[in-house]
Amino acid sequence: MRPSLECIVQTGVAPSASLAIDRALLSAVRDGARRGRGVLRVWTAAGRLVALGRYHCAPEPAAAGGVACCRRLSGGRAVPFGEGFLGVTLALPHRSALVADDPFALAPEQVLNRCVRGLLEACRVAGLAPYYGGRDLVTVDGRVLALVSFEVDARGAALFEAVVAAAEDVAVLPARLDAVDPTGVVPCTLWTPEDATSLGRLLGQAPGPAELAALLTEGYRRLGVDVVAADAPAVEAASDAAWVASRRRRPDLDRRATRRGQLGIVESQAAVVDGTIREALVTGDFLASSPAVARLEAGLRGRPATADAVHAAVRDAFAPPESFVLGVAPAAIAETILAGLAP
């Protein structure tokens, strides 16, 4: 039997509602009413936004000139979103669900490669020649068209996320960040107009979510996957302010260090009392399973501020087979933390 995906199309969704929908879908595909089935969602968000990755420190609220911050469930770089952009999410019962019943059939570094194929094929259906180089960017003619990321939650459910340039492109990110982050808390890739493109520019007209969903449906059909229309789950969307603010720069975590990873900046923040790590955060542009990052930060708490202890905490955090970090090696995370702990 051919595999299939349910497809939800939405327009003008508030970020808080989108967050609630994706969380509901992750629960439903893993243990609930959609158990074992994948769900594709194609949508637009209301407003002009900067979408932070899960592990970024959020800027303090500022007079934003009509721009707001939201936060994705997955990690990765900060990207412009909302007006001018399309969102694509794929909720799966586990990270390898597109290819096998075994959750660990795909290594973490293979997951994005498999999940992005539907989007690549959709671009080909539209007459484009997309390229995916194995990290977080989809390009056409060497210019960035989309950014991709993924998350695996504590139940093992996986969420692939893509932000696709439609009427705008990623070169608008610095201007949007200037509005919401005047002090420069959020790391930013400085794409120029020459580095970026959009579906509107490439196709002559920017598609809406329904048009992109139709392209994805045909793309998945070519890949041997059926896509059937479905409705979004009913959710109660609370404010996402606490989620956006869940990571911030903290004055009490005064032992800091940064390094450049494959996707951007990785930063550690920590407090040390009498040679012991009181608390630590790891932030920035990397991709990781959220349970592993939580395990790392909990495991650092109360440990001696020594190389052996820090390396052991990092090894323990990422040892389980369901854990992953991409964009920076675990050993490099340990070295970043240690650089910040040095007096």
Secondary structure, 3 states (H helix, E strand, C coil): CCCEEEEEEEEEECHHHHHHHHHHHHHHHHCCCCCCCEEEEEEEECCEEEEECCCCCECCCCCCCCEEEEECCCCCCCEEEECCEEEEEEEECCCCCCCCCCCCCCCHHHHHHHHCHHHHHHHHHCCCCEEECCCCEEEECCEEEEEEEEEECCCCCEEEEEEEECCCCHHHHHHHHHHHCCCCCCCCCCCCHHHECCHHHHHCCCCCHHHHHHHHHHHHHHCCCEEEECCCCCCCCCCCHHHHCCCECCCCCCEEEEEECCCCEEEEEEEEECCEEEEEEEEECCEECHHHHHHHHHHHCCCECCHHHHHHHHHHHHCCCCCCEECCCHHHHHHHHHHHHCC
